[in-house]
Amino acid sequence: MGYDITRFEGEVDEELICPICSSVLEEPLHAPQCEHAFCKSCINEWLSRQPSCPVDRQPITPNELKPVPRILRNLLSRLLIMCDNASFGCTAVVKLERLEVHKEECEHNPKRPVPCEQGCGLVIPKDELRNDCKLIGNVSFGAWIMKHHTLVVLSEASYL
């Protein structure tokens, strides 16, 4: 499946749209015979059901598919797209070629690895931070109780 066209700034040329999913091409491949371009996942799924081009019905197989020409890849890479984490508050608009790098670094990415705020050394996805750290806090508190209880028992044993 391609990129949702509503995430892009400005006009997107129709040649950059997958005819299967109607989204902007993602990992584009083309059939050399007819030169129609498709998202990799879209055309592979299509060809698993019928071995023909979805546009002109010419016979094609997955082995015949090739990466699209460089000019098409360059046009795609220059498109401006909103971050995947816009729903989490990110307002960044980046070139499509930089999207993956931005997502890894994005402060709003709920899956970005961050260190535990409790100082335990654990590195976990940001969206799991609260739950895991509470758990770690509870484990730490439980360990403190056990240590305190052991000291009390030892102290009482020394009076015997």
Legacy VTK file of the C-alpha trace (Angstrom):
# vtk DataFile Version 3.0
C-alpha trace
ASCII
DATASET POLYDATA
POINTS 160 float
0.000 0.000 0.000
1.251 3.434 -0.903
1.415 6.701 0.984
-1.897 8.473 1.619
-2.041 11.337 -0.873
-3.545 13.703 1.731
-0.220 13.652 3.634
1.592 15.477 0.820
2.083 19.205 0.393
1.161 20.511 -3.033
0.095 18.612 -6.104
1.223 15.043 -6.719
1.610 14.131 -10.394
-0.733 11.336 -11.461
2.266 9.350 -12.752
3.329 8.979 -9.100
0.020 7.374 -8.085
-0.376 3.597 -7.885
-3.294 2.479 -10.088
-4.079 -0.338 -7.647
-4.338 1.495 -4.298
-4.694 5.098 -5.598
-1.977 6.244 -3.194
1.483 7.683 -3.834
3.892 4.954 -4.952
5.778 3.169 -2.163
8.771 1.000 -3.148
7.718 1.341 -6.797
8.175 -1.374 -9.393
7.160 -1.384 -13.035
6.384 -3.921 -15.704
8.997 -3.396 -18.455
6.580 -4.378 -21.252
3.958 -1.712 -20.543
5.932 0.519 -18.126
3.048 0.884 -15.658
4.299 1.563 -12.120
2.869 0.121 -8.900
3.641 -0.093 -5.195
5.705 -3.209 -4.549
3.202 -4.672 -2.083
0.218 -3.822 -4.310
1.554 -5.453 -7.470
2.837 -8.518 -5.634
-0.567 -9.061 -4.054
-2.267 -8.480 -7.418
-0.007 -10.939 -9.230
-0.618 -13.601 -6.584
-4.210 -13.682 -7.861
-3.808 -12.979 -11.574
-0.670 -12.814 -13.724
-1.490 -9.683 -15.714
-1.048 -5.928 -15.561
-4.001 -4.370 -13.704
-4.061 -1.474 -16.188
-3.820 -3.075 -19.632
-4.063 -6.804 -18.763
-0.770 -7.689 -20.476
0.710 -10.874 -19.003
3.422 -10.275 -16.369
5.051 -12.284 -13.604
6.706 -11.107 -10.372
10.136 -12.006 -11.830
9.635 -9.536 -14.682
9.067 -6.558 -12.385
11.882 -4.019 -12.210
12.579 -0.906 -10.133
11.152 2.211 -11.746
13.569 4.475 -13.652
15.756 6.828 -11.620
13.872 9.924 -12.794
10.669 8.586 -11.218
12.481 7.682 -7.974
13.962 11.197 -7.879
10.556 12.820 -8.356
9.134 10.700 -5.525
12.046 11.429 -3.202
11.519 15.195 -3.547
7.839 15.150 -2.576
7.070 16.809 0.769
5.168 14.573 3.195
3.807 15.028 6.711
5.371 12.863 9.410
3.659 9.565 10.284
3.427 10.900 13.843
1.260 13.927 12.990
-1.556 12.397 15.064
0.840 12.424 18.055
1.664 16.114 17.609
4.495 16.192 15.068
4.203 19.097 12.641
7.245 18.200 10.512
6.973 18.097 6.739
9.981 16.368 5.178
11.135 15.159 1.789
9.941 11.614 1.204
13.569 10.454 0.945
14.124 11.629 4.564
10.908 10.236 6.058
12.406 7.061 7.563
15.304 8.951 9.180
12.897 11.542 10.561
10.561 8.870 11.988
13.442 7.249 13.885
14.442 10.595 15.411
10.958 12.096 15.811
10.222 13.219 19.371
6.564 12.319 18.823
7.245 8.746 17.679
5.604 6.477 20.281
7.937 3.608 19.289
11.173 5.645 19.559
13.533 3.926 22.046
14.148 6.064 25.142
15.984 5.406 28.411
13.917 4.703 31.520
13.406 7.831 33.622
13.909 5.781 36.796
17.594 5.374 35.936
17.405 1.592 35.695
19.309 1.536 32.389
16.428 -0.036 30.466
15.805 1.353 26.947
12.209 0.847 25.831
9.704 2.278 23.326
8.405 5.657 24.454
4.775 4.464 24.534
5.694 1.683 26.984
7.760 3.924 29.240
5.103 4.714 31.825
3.839 1.154 32.239
7.255 -0.487 32.404
8.745 2.145 34.680
5.831 1.840 37.076
6.427 -1.876 37.085
10.138 -1.360 37.661
9.270 1.120 40.396
7.019 -1.484 42.006
9.739 -4.128 41.740
12.239 -1.710 43.283
9.815 -0.869 46.064
9.188 -4.586 46.620
12.932 -5.190 46.820
13.251 -2.337 49.345
10.482 -3.889 51.479
12.191 -7.301 51.372
15.529 -5.744 52.334
13.913 -3.786 55.174
12.025 -6.876 56.387
15.257 -8.930 56.302
17.052 -6.289 58.380
14.223 -6.273 60.920
14.263 -10.079 61.175
18.065 -10.126 61.555
17.864 -7.388 64.138
15.253 -9.313 66.123
17.291 -12.522 65.809
20.319 -10.836 67.341
18.293 -10.126 70.512
17.576 -13.828 71.009
LINES 1 161
160 0 1 2 3 4 5 6 7 8 9 10 11 12 13 14 15 16 17 18 19 20 21 22 23 24 25 26 27 28 29 30 31 32 33 34 35 36 37 38 39 40 41 42 43 44 45 46 47 48 49 50 51 52 53 54 55 56 57 58 59 60 61 62 63 64 65 66 67 68 69 70 71 72 73 74 75 76 77 78 79 80 81 82 83 84 85 86 87 88 89 90 91 92 93 94 95 96 97 98 99 100 101 102 103 104 105 106 107 108 109 110 111 112 113 114 115 116 117 118 119 120 121 122 123 124 125 126 127 128 129 130 131 132 133 134 135 136 137 138 139 140 141 142 143 144 145 146 147 148 149 150 151 152 153 154 155 156 157 158 159
